[in-house]
Amino acid sequence: MKGTEEKKADGEMRASEREAAMRDRIEARLAELPVMQYAFIEIRDLEFEDRVRYICETECSQYGRSWACPPAVGTVEECKKRCFQYREGFVFTTLSEVPDIQDIEQTLATRGSHEEITRKICGFFKDEGEDVMALSTESCAICKTCTYPNGPCRHPEKMFPCVESYGILVTALAEKYGIEFMNGGNVVTWFSLILLR
Ligand code: SF4
């Protein structure tokens, strides 16, 4: 008869086999999408810094204007605690080429398709029974005018807070997992993080 330790090891083995099979199925479905790079990440590899939040506060016009941005998303410490409630993460990038990357309007016009891909990949994980939380690009642009701070978010299930709004050092995370953050010339690199549990 197997002892408690052996049963525990068997259980862990089965869980890791299930996880590997799930990853294989997700990878097969990713082939349908124009995803440039992706990686499954350890939650402990997320680095949170107040200085990222400082940049939102001092350099972004969306600060204090959306449920997807600070201060609505909570303090960096609260965001960190929220992320650490998840088992692992999945990061990916998509690329868009624009005539002039310095032109913010042109750049932002390409963002919608990345958000749609983020929504599809969340769906892939949900089909696997995962509870997901996605952090994506820039501020939310679903509604013409955000209800913040006068009323609740109209589409909390569709809205993705910005990765940087959580105080996450995106470039450090990308570097750790070999994901290119700059793809040169007039190529815009869009980045999302999906947390899983
Ligand atoms: S879905 Fe609408 S209300 Fe909610 S954060 Fe986005 S713009 Fe604001």
py3Dmol code that shows the C-alpha trace and the ligand (Angstrom):
import py3Dmol

protein = """\
ATOM      1  CA  MET A   1       0.000   0.000   0.000  1.00  0.00           C
ATOM      2  CA  LYS A   2       1.136   3.509  -0.778  1.00  0.00           C
ATOM      3  CA  GLY A   3       2.086   5.798   2.077  1.00  0.00           C
ATOM      4  CA  THR A   4       0.866   9.389   2.465  1.00  0.00           C
ATOM      5  CA  GLU A   5       4.027  10.812   0.874  1.00  0.00           C
ATOM      6  CA  GLU A   6       3.734   8.511  -2.156  1.00  0.00           C
ATOM      7  CA  LYS A   7       0.053   9.381  -2.609  1.00  0.00           C
ATOM      8  CA  LYS A   8       0.948  13.066  -2.403  1.00  0.00           C
ATOM      9  CA  ALA A   9       3.697  12.618  -5.017  1.00  0.00           C
ATOM     10  CA  ASP A  10       1.230  10.735  -7.286  1.00  0.00           C
ATOM     11  CA  GLY A  11      -1.306  13.542  -6.881  1.00  0.00           C
ATOM     12  CA  GLU A  12       1.316  16.158  -7.745  1.00  0.00           C
ATOM     13  CA  MET A  13       2.409  14.155 -10.777  1.00  0.00           C
ATOM     14  CA  ARG A  14      -1.185  13.890 -12.033  1.00  0.00           C
ATOM     15  CA  ALA A  15      -1.688  17.663 -11.511  1.00  0.00           C
ATOM     16  CA  SER A  16       1.466  18.491 -13.480  1.00  0.00           C
ATOM     17  CA  GLU A  17       0.438  16.074 -16.269  1.00  0.00           C
ATOM     18  CA  ARG A  18      -2.990  17.738 -16.433  1.00  0.00           C
ATOM     19  CA  GLU A  19      -1.311  21.142 -16.565  1.00  0.00           C
ATOM     20  CA  ALA A  20       1.047  20.025 -19.358  1.00  0.00           C
ATOM     21  CA  ALA A  21      -1.907  18.652 -21.362  1.00  0.00           C
ATOM     22  CA  MET A  22      -3.783  21.922 -20.869  1.00  0.00           C
ATOM     23  CA  ARG A  23      -0.758  23.880 -22.109  1.00  0.00           C
ATOM     24  CA  ASP A  24      -0.565  21.668 -25.203  1.00  0.00           C
ATOM     25  CA  ARG A  25      -4.226  22.321 -26.005  1.00  0.00           C
ATOM     26  CA  ILE A  26      -3.780  26.085 -25.475  1.00  0.00           C
ATOM     27  CA  GLU A  27      -0.681  26.118 -27.686  1.00  0.00           C
ATOM     28  CA  ALA A  28      -2.583  24.342 -30.456  1.00  0.00           C
ATOM     29  CA  ARG A  29      -5.310  27.003 -30.309  1.00  0.00           C
ATOM     30  CA  LEU A  30      -2.773  29.862 -30.204  1.00  0.00           C
ATOM     31  CA  ALA A  31      -1.638  28.784 -33.661  1.00  0.00           C
ATOM     32  CA  GLU A  32      -4.985  30.197 -34.933  1.00  0.00           C
ATOM     33  CA  LEU A  33      -4.003  33.689 -33.787  1.00  0.00           C
ATOM     34  CA  PRO A  34      -1.339  36.225 -34.837  1.00  0.00           C
ATOM     35  CA  VAL A  35       0.523  35.956 -31.535  1.00  0.00           C
ATOM     36  CA  MET A  36       4.196  36.861 -31.855  1.00  0.00           C
ATOM     37  CA  GLN A  37       5.645  35.415 -28.640  1.00  0.00           C
ATOM     38  CA  TYR A  38       4.221  33.914 -25.471  1.00  0.00           C
ATOM     39  CA  ALA A  39       5.270  32.287 -22.214  1.00  0.00           C
ATOM     40  CA  PHE A  40       3.749  30.746 -19.125  1.00  0.00           C
ATOM     41  CA  ILE A  41       5.188  32.612 -16.163  1.00  0.00           C
ATOM     42  CA  GLU A  42       5.621  32.103 -12.431  1.00  0.00           C
ATOM     43  CA  ILE A  43       3.672  34.633 -10.365  1.00  0.00           C
ATOM     44  CA  ARG A  44       6.735  35.137  -8.163  1.00  0.00           C
ATOM     45  CA  ASP A  45       8.540  36.581 -11.200  1.00  0.00           C
ATOM     46  CA  LEU A  46       6.224  39.607 -11.289  1.00  0.00           C
ATOM     47  CA  GLU A  47       8.023  42.688  -9.977  1.00  0.00           C
ATOM     48  CA  PHE A  48       5.920  45.516  -8.563  1.00  0.00           C
ATOM     49  CA  GLU A  49       7.305  49.039  -8.188  1.00  0.00           C
ATOM     50  CA  ASP A  50       5.755  52.260  -6.907  1.00  0.00           C
ATOM     51  CA  ARG A  51       7.838  54.133  -9.493  1.00  0.00           C
ATOM     52  CA  VAL A  52       5.719  52.577 -12.277  1.00  0.00           C
ATOM     53  CA  ARG A  53       2.654  54.011 -10.566  1.00  0.00           C
ATOM     54  CA  TYR A  54       4.441  57.360 -10.267  1.00  0.00           C
ATOM     55  CA  ILE A  55       4.771  57.441 -14.071  1.00  0.00           C
ATOM     56  CA  CYS A  56       0.990  56.835 -14.415  1.00  0.00           C
ATOM     57  CA  GLU A  57       0.360  59.638 -11.964  1.00  0.00           C
ATOM     58  CA  THR A  58       2.689  62.173 -13.500  1.00  0.00           C
ATOM     59  CA  GLU A  59       2.781  61.309 -17.211  1.00  0.00           C
ATOM     60  CA  CYS A  60      -0.519  59.707 -18.213  1.00  0.00           C
ATOM     61  CA  SER A  61      -3.628  61.708 -19.041  1.00  0.00           C
ATOM     62  CA  GLN A  62      -5.806  58.720 -18.101  1.00  0.00           C
ATOM     63  CA  TYR A  63      -4.743  58.777 -14.439  1.00  0.00           C
ATOM     64  CA  GLY A  64      -7.907  59.184 -12.358  1.00  0.00           C
ATOM     65  CA  ARG A  65     -10.159  58.954 -15.415  1.00  0.00           C
ATOM     66  CA  SER A  66     -10.923  55.238 -15.807  1.00  0.00           C
ATOM     67  CA  TRP A  67     -11.787  52.125 -13.798  1.00  0.00           C
ATOM     68  CA  ALA A  68      -8.900  50.478 -15.682  1.00  0.00           C
ATOM     69  CA  CYS A  69      -6.282  52.857 -14.279  1.00  0.00           C
ATOM     70  CA  PRO A  70      -5.003  54.115 -10.946  1.00  0.00           C
ATOM     71  CA  PRO A  71      -6.194  55.071  -8.430  1.00  0.00           C
ATOM     72  CA  ALA A  72      -9.328  52.991  -9.252  1.00  0.00           C
ATOM     73  CA  VAL A  73      -7.340  49.721  -9.488  1.00  0.00           C
ATOM     74  CA  GLY A  74      -6.104  50.144  -5.888  1.00  0.00           C
ATOM     75  CA  THR A  75      -2.657  50.688  -4.434  1.00  0.00           C
ATOM     76  CA  VAL A  76       0.341  48.839  -5.885  1.00  0.00           C
ATOM     77  CA  GLU A  77       0.339  46.685  -2.734  1.00  0.00           C
ATOM     78  CA  GLU A  78      -3.333  45.781  -3.252  1.00  0.00           C
ATOM     79  CA  CYS A  79      -2.677  44.973  -6.917  1.00  0.00           C
ATOM     80  CA  LYS A  80       0.238  42.757  -5.905  1.00  0.00           C
ATOM     81  CA  LYS A  81      -1.913  40.872  -3.371  1.00  0.00           C
ATOM     82  CA  ARG A  82      -4.603  40.383  -6.044  1.00  0.00           C
ATOM     83  CA  CYS A  83      -2.052  38.941  -8.489  1.00  0.00           C
ATOM     84  CA  PHE A  84      -0.599  36.610  -5.876  1.00  0.00           C
ATOM     85  CA  GLN A  85      -4.001  34.962  -5.513  1.00  0.00           C
ATOM     86  CA  TYR A  86      -3.369  33.321  -8.899  1.00  0.00           C
ATOM     87  CA  ARG A  87      -1.391  30.127  -9.617  1.00  0.00           C
ATOM     88  CA  GLU A  88       0.515  31.228 -12.701  1.00  0.00           C
ATOM     89  CA  GLY A  89       0.434  33.672 -15.573  1.00  0.00           C
ATOM     90  CA  PHE A  90       0.525  33.720 -19.347  1.00  0.00           C
ATOM     91  CA  VAL A  91       2.125  36.595 -21.257  1.00  0.00           C
ATOM     92  CA  PHE A  92       2.014  37.228 -24.970  1.00  0.00           C
ATOM     93  CA  THR A  93       2.715  39.893 -27.555  1.00  0.00           C
ATOM     94  CA  THR A  94       1.207  40.884 -30.883  1.00  0.00           C
ATOM     95  CA  LEU A  95       2.779  43.261 -33.375  1.00  0.00           C
ATOM     96  CA  SER A  96       1.298  46.000 -35.542  1.00  0.00           C
ATOM     97  CA  GLU A  97       3.134  48.038 -38.122  1.00  0.00           C
ATOM     98  CA  VAL A  98       2.192  51.718 -38.486  1.00  0.00           C
ATOM     99  CA  PRO A  99       3.458  54.403 -40.895  1.00  0.00           C
ATOM    100  CA  ASP A 100       4.871  56.473 -38.016  1.00  0.00           C
ATOM    101  CA  ILE A 101       5.254  55.031 -34.517  1.00  0.00           C
ATOM    102  CA  GLN A 102       5.623  58.533 -33.064  1.00  0.00           C
ATOM    103  CA  ASP A 103       2.039  59.264 -34.105  1.00  0.00           C
ATOM    104  CA  ILE A 104       0.011  58.245 -31.033  1.00  0.00           C
ATOM    105  CA  GLU A 105      -3.273  58.174 -32.949  1.00  0.00           C
ATOM    106  CA  GLN A 106      -1.902  55.720 -35.510  1.00  0.00           C
ATOM    107  CA  THR A 107      -0.425  53.577 -32.742  1.00  0.00           C
ATOM    108  CA  LEU A 108      -3.593  53.481 -30.639  1.00  0.00           C
ATOM    109  CA  ALA A 109      -5.691  52.656 -33.686  1.00  0.00           C
ATOM    110  CA  THR A 110      -3.969  49.243 -33.830  1.00  0.00           C
ATOM    111  CA  ARG A 111      -4.721  48.400 -30.218  1.00  0.00           C
ATOM    112  CA  GLY A 112      -8.273  47.085 -30.737  1.00  0.00           C
ATOM    113  CA  SER A 113      -7.167  43.905 -32.480  1.00  0.00           C
ATOM    114  CA  HIS A 114      -4.731  43.104 -29.650  1.00  0.00           C
ATOM    115  CA  GLU A 115      -7.536  43.547 -27.116  1.00  0.00           C
ATOM    116  CA  GLU A 116      -9.714  41.214 -29.191  1.00  0.00           C
ATOM    117  CA  ILE A 117      -6.931  38.592 -29.203  1.00  0.00           C
ATOM    118  CA  THR A 118      -6.567  39.005 -25.425  1.00  0.00           C
ATOM    119  CA  ARG A 119     -10.313  38.344 -25.111  1.00  0.00           C
ATOM    120  CA  LYS A 120     -10.036  35.227 -27.305  1.00  0.00           C
ATOM    121  CA  ILE A 121      -7.104  33.813 -25.327  1.00  0.00           C
ATOM    122  CA  CYS A 122      -8.978  34.431 -22.062  1.00  0.00           C
ATOM    123  CA  GLY A 123     -11.772  32.379 -23.657  1.00  0.00           C
ATOM    124  CA  PHE A 124      -9.323  29.528 -24.430  1.00  0.00           C
ATOM    125  CA  PHE A 125      -8.339  29.390 -20.755  1.00  0.00           C
ATOM    126  CA  LYS A 126     -11.941  29.650 -19.578  1.00  0.00           C
ATOM    127  CA  ASP A 127     -12.784  26.672 -21.813  1.00  0.00           C
ATOM    128  CA  GLU A 128     -10.170  24.784 -19.765  1.00  0.00           C
ATOM    129  CA  GLY A 129     -12.040  25.684 -16.561  1.00  0.00           C
ATOM    130  CA  GLU A 130      -9.567  28.391 -15.521  1.00  0.00           C
ATOM    131  CA  ASP A 131     -10.552  31.483 -13.578  1.00  0.00           C
ATOM    132  CA  VAL A 132      -8.733  34.321 -15.400  1.00  0.00           C
ATOM    133  CA  MET A 133      -7.825  37.926 -14.817  1.00  0.00           C
ATOM    134  CA  ALA A 134      -6.331  39.823 -17.749  1.00  0.00           C
ATOM    135  CA  LEU A 135      -4.188  42.928 -17.668  1.00  0.00           C
ATOM    136  CA  SER A 136      -3.593  44.522 -21.007  1.00  0.00           C
ATOM    137  CA  THR A 137      -2.682  47.706 -22.839  1.00  0.00           C
ATOM    138  CA  GLU A 138      -3.262  51.355 -22.072  1.00  0.00           C
ATOM    139  CA  SER A 139      -6.492  52.590 -20.528  1.00  0.00           C
ATOM    140  CA  CYS A 140      -9.880  51.014 -21.252  1.00  0.00           C
ATOM    141  CA  ALA A 141     -11.579  52.404 -24.356  1.00  0.00           C
ATOM    142  CA  ILE A 142     -14.734  50.298 -24.461  1.00  0.00           C
ATOM    143  CA  CYS A 143     -17.125  53.177 -23.681  1.00  0.00           C
ATOM    144  CA  LYS A 144     -17.007  56.580 -25.289  1.00  0.00           C
ATOM    145  CA  THR A 145     -16.976  58.104 -21.797  1.00  0.00           C
ATOM    146  CA  CYS A 146     -15.916  56.144 -18.738  1.00  0.00           C
ATOM    147  CA  THR A 147     -18.312  56.186 -15.780  1.00  0.00           C
ATOM    148  CA  TYR A 148     -15.389  56.668 -13.370  1.00  0.00           C
ATOM    149  CA  PRO A 149     -15.764  57.922 -10.664  1.00  0.00           C
ATOM    150  CA  ASN A 150     -19.510  58.585 -10.687  1.00  0.00           C
ATOM    151  CA  GLY A 151     -20.908  55.142 -11.423  1.00  0.00           C
ATOM    152  CA  PRO A 152     -19.811  51.511 -11.600  1.00  0.00           C
ATOM    153  CA  CYS A 153     -17.950  50.161 -14.631  1.00  0.00           C
ATOM    154  CA  ARG A 154     -20.455  49.243 -17.369  1.00  0.00           C
ATOM    155  CA  HIS A 155     -18.516  46.159 -18.534  1.00  0.00           C
ATOM    156  CA  PRO A 156     -16.401  44.792 -15.672  1.00  0.00           C
ATOM    157  CA  GLU A 157     -16.232  41.366 -17.360  1.00  0.00           C
ATOM    158  CA  LYS A 158     -14.799  42.847 -20.568  1.00  0.00           C
ATOM    159  CA  MET A 159     -12.594  45.574 -19.165  1.00  0.00           C
ATOM    160  CA  PHE A 160      -8.837  44.866 -18.863  1.00  0.00           C
ATOM    161  CA  PRO A 161      -6.846  47.115 -16.533  1.00  0.00           C
ATOM    162  CA  CYS A 162      -3.539  48.234 -17.959  1.00  0.00           C
ATOM    163  CA  VAL A 163      -0.528  46.049 -16.913  1.00  0.00           C
ATOM    164  CA  GLU A 164       1.437  49.121 -15.862  1.00  0.00           C
ATOM    165  CA  SER A 165      -1.483  50.370 -13.761  1.00  0.00           C
ATOM    166  CA  TYR A 166      -0.729  47.468 -11.385  1.00  0.00           C
ATOM    167  CA  GLY A 167       2.825  48.740 -10.889  1.00  0.00           C
ATOM    168  CA  ILE A 168       4.254  45.747 -12.789  1.00  0.00           C
ATOM    169  CA  LEU A 169       7.681  46.168 -14.393  1.00  0.00           C
ATOM    170  CA  VAL A 170       6.694  44.855 -17.812  1.00  0.00           C
ATOM    171  CA  THR A 171      10.128  45.164 -19.411  1.00  0.00           C
ATOM    172  CA  ALA A 172      11.754  43.155 -16.584  1.00  0.00           C
ATOM    173  CA  LEU A 173       9.148  40.420 -16.973  1.00  0.00           C
ATOM    174  CA  ALA A 174       9.542  40.340 -20.758  1.00  0.00           C
ATOM    175  CA  GLU A 175      13.320  40.158 -20.446  1.00  0.00           C
ATOM    176  CA  LYS A 176      13.142  37.315 -17.921  1.00  0.00           C
ATOM    177  CA  TYR A 177      11.100  35.224 -20.368  1.00  0.00           C
ATOM    178  CA  GLY A 178      12.950  36.184 -23.553  1.00  0.00           C
ATOM    179  CA  ILE A 179      10.072  38.230 -24.929  1.00  0.00           C
ATOM    180  CA  GLU A 180      11.064  41.102 -27.227  1.00  0.00           C
ATOM    181  CA  PHE A 181       9.553  44.342 -26.097  1.00  0.00           C
ATOM    182  CA  MET A 182      10.957  46.491 -28.894  1.00  0.00           C
ATOM    183  CA  ASN A 183      10.608  45.114 -32.396  1.00  0.00           C
ATOM    184  CA  GLY A 184      12.203  48.014 -34.221  1.00  0.00           C
ATOM    185  CA  GLY A 185      11.188  50.612 -36.799  1.00  0.00           C
ATOM    186  CA  ASN A 186       7.517  51.440 -36.878  1.00  0.00           C
ATOM    187  CA  VAL A 187       6.445  48.200 -35.250  1.00  0.00           C
ATOM    188  CA  VAL A 188       4.208  48.526 -32.187  1.00  0.00           C
ATOM    189  CA  THR A 189       4.554  45.702 -29.649  1.00  0.00           C
ATOM    190  CA  TRP A 190       1.399  45.075 -27.629  1.00  0.00           C
ATOM    191  CA  PHE A 191       1.695  43.048 -24.431  1.00  0.00           C
ATOM    192  CA  SER A 192      -0.879  41.299 -22.208  1.00  0.00           C
ATOM    193  CA  LEU A 193      -0.672  39.299 -19.006  1.00  0.00           C
ATOM    194  CA  ILE A 194      -3.367  36.767 -18.168  1.00  0.00           C
ATOM    195  CA  LEU A 195      -3.439  35.383 -14.631  1.00  0.00           C
ATOM    196  CA  LEU A 196      -4.753  31.870 -14.057  1.00  0.00           C
ATOM    197  CA  ARG A 197      -6.099  29.841 -11.155  1.00  0.00           C
TER     198      ARG A 197
END
"""
ligand_1 = """\
8
SF4
S -15.868 49.458 -19.697
Fe -16.533 51.570 -19.827
S -16.984 52.135 -17.702
Fe -15.724 50.295 -17.622
S -13.585 51.035 -17.457
Fe -14.031 50.726 -19.635
S -14.664 52.745 -20.363
Fe -14.858 52.755 -18.101
"""
view = py3Dmol.view(width=600, height=400)
view.addModel(protein, "pdb")
view.setStyle({"model": 0}, {"cartoon": {"style": "trace"}})
view.addModel(ligand_1, "xyz")
view.setStyle({"model": 1}, {"stick": {}})
view.zoomTo()
view.show()
